[in-house]
Amino acid sequence: MKRHNDDKVSKTEKKRRKEQRVVEEMIKLYCRKNHSSYKENSTMCQECRILSDYAKQRSKHCPFMEQKTFCANCKVHCYKPEMREQIRKVMRFSGPRIILYHPVMAVWHLICSIKEKRKQDK
C-alpha cells in the first residue's frame, strides 16, 4: 500500500516539475523577445524572474496538481490578479511561438490540453 502512495506522489511531482518547466520556458521566450535586458546578459529580467518564481510557488503549493493538467484548466485561480494578467500576456505571446523553440514540449502541451478539454466536456 505504501508503494502505491509513493508512486502517486512521484507521478504528481513529475507532473508538477514538467508544468513548471513549460511555464518557465514560455516566460524565457517572452522575455527574450520583449525585453532588452535578456539580450544583454542572456538571463530573464527581474520582472520575468519574479513572475517565473511566483508561478513555481503557486504550482508547488497547488492542492489540485493530481487532478488537473495546467493552471488554465483549473476551476480555482490562485494567482493574484496582477500576476494572473502578466502570465496571460506571456502565454498569449509565447503560446503560438513555443513550437518553433520547443516543438516536443509544445506538442505534449497541446495533447494534454485537448485531453483535459474532453474530460471537462463529459
Backbone torsions as a table, in degrees:
resi	resn	phi	psi	omega
1	MET	NA	-42.6	179.2
2	LYS	-61.4	-39.8	-179.7
3	ARG	-60.4	-42.3	178.4
4	HIS	-59.3	-43.3	179.2
5	ASN	-64.4	-40.4	177.5
6	ASP	-62.2	-40.7	178.0
7	ASP	-62.5	-41.4	-179.3
8	LYS	-63.2	-46.1	178.1
9	VAL	-63.0	-44.4	-179.7
10	SER	-60.5	-45.0	178.7
11	LYS	-62.1	-45.1	-179.4
12	THR	-63.8	-42.1	-179.8
13	GLU	-66.8	-38.5	176.6
14	LYS	-62.2	-43.9	179.6
15	LYS	-61.7	-43.9	179.3
16	ARG	-60.8	-46.1	-179.0
17	ARG	-64.5	-39.3	179.6
18	LYS	-65.4	-44.0	177.8
19	GLU	-61.2	-42.9	179.4
20	GLN	-62.6	-39.4	179.6
21	ARG	-65.7	-42.0	178.9
22	VAL	-61.1	-47.8	-179.1
23	VAL	-62.4	-44.3	-179.7
24	GLU	-62.8	-41.1	179.1
25	GLU	-64.7	-37.1	178.9
26	MET	-68.8	-38.6	177.4
27	ILE	-67.5	-41.3	177.4
28	LYS	-59.9	-44.3	179.6
29	LEU	-61.5	-46.4	178.4
30	TYR	-57.7	-48.5	-177.9
31	CYS	-62.7	-46.4	-178.6
32	ARG	-58.4	-38.3	-176.0
33	LYS	-88.1	-17.0	-173.5
34	ASN	-119.8	-15.7	-176.3
35	HIS	-122.1	126.3	-176.5
36	SER	-65.8	-28.0	-178.9
37	SER	-63.6	-29.3	177.4
38	TYR	-64.7	-42.4	-178.1
39	LYS	-64.9	-30.3	-178.3
40	GLU	-74.4	-40.9	-174.0
41	ASN	-128.9	10.2	176.7
42	SER	55.9	27.6	172.4
43	THR	-131.0	158.2	-179.7
44	MET	-63.0	147.3	175.2
45	CYS	-68.3	169.1	-176.7
46	GLN	-61.3	-42.1	-179.6
47	GLU	-60.3	-44.9	-179.5
48	CYS	-72.0	-35.5	177.2
49	ARG	-63.9	-41.8	178.0
50	ILE	-62.0	-44.1	178.9
51	LEU	-63.2	-43.6	179.3
52	SER	-62.6	-45.7	178.8
53	ASP	-63.6	-39.4	178.5
54	TYR	-63.5	-45.2	179.4
55	ALA	-61.6	-40.7	177.6
56	LYS	-63.4	-41.9	179.4
57	GLN	-63.5	-43.5	179.2
58	ARG	-61.4	-44.6	179.9
59	SER	-64.5	-41.6	-178.4
60	LYS	-60.2	-33.7	-176.8
61	HIS	-103.9	12.5	-177.7
62	CYS	-72.5	121.0	178.7
63	PRO	-79.8	-8.8	-176.2
64	PHE	-105.1	7.8	-174.8
65	MET	-54.5	-36.3	-177.5
66	GLU	-64.4	-35.0	-175.1
67	GLN	-95.6	-29.6	-172.8
68	LYS	-98.0	168.3	174.8
69	THR	-100.1	-59.5	-177.7
70	PHE	-132.5	160.5	-177.9
71	CYS	-56.6	-35.6	-179.6
72	ALA	-61.3	-24.8	-178.8
73	ASN	-92.5	0.4	-175.4
74	CYS	-85.2	143.2	178.2
75	LYS	-79.4	-21.4	179.1
76	VAL	-106.6	122.5	179.3
77	HIS	-103.1	109.2	-173.2
78	CYS	-95.0	-3.1	178.0
79	TYR	-75.8	144.5	170.9
80	LYS	-62.9	148.5	-176.3
81	PRO	-52.5	-41.9	-177.9
82	GLU	-69.4	-35.8	177.9
83	MET	-72.2	-36.3	178.1
84	ARG	-62.4	-40.7	178.5
85	GLU	-67.0	-39.8	177.8
86	GLN	-62.8	-44.8	-177.8
87	ILE	-68.4	-34.1	175.4
88	ARG	-62.1	-43.9	179.2
89	LYS	-60.2	-44.8	178.7
90	VAL	-62.0	-46.9	-177.7
91	MET	-64.7	-40.1	178.2
92	ARG	-61.6	-39.0	-179.9
93	PHE	-75.5	-51.1	-171.5
94	SER	-78.8	-30.3	-177.0
95	GLY	-48.6	-57.0	-178.8
96	PRO	-69.2	-22.2	-175.4
97	ARG	-93.5	-19.6	-172.7
98	ILE	-61.7	-28.7	-179.3
99	ILE	-62.5	-27.5	179.1
100	LEU	-74.6	-27.5	-174.9
101	TYR	-104.0	-32.1	-179.3
102	HIS	-140.6	71.4	-174.0
103	PRO	-60.3	-40.8	-178.9
104	VAL	-65.1	-44.4	178.7
105	MET	-61.6	-42.0	-178.7
106	ALA	-64.8	-43.4	179.4
107	VAL	-65.9	-43.8	177.0
108	TRP	-57.3	-46.0	-179.7
109	HIS	-61.7	-43.9	179.9
110	LEU	-62.4	-46.8	179.6
111	ILE	-60.4	-46.9	179.3
112	CYS	-61.3	-40.6	-179.8
113	SER	-65.1	-41.3	179.0
114	ILE	-65.1	-44.4	178.1
115	LYS	-59.5	-44.6	-179.4
116	GLU	-63.5	-42.2	178.8
117	LYS	-60.7	-44.1	178.2
118	ARG	-63.0	-40.7	179.6
119	LYS	-63.9	-39.5	-179.6
120	GLN	-71.4	-31.6	-179.7
121	ASP	-71.1	-21.9	-178.3
122	LYS	-74.0	NA	NA
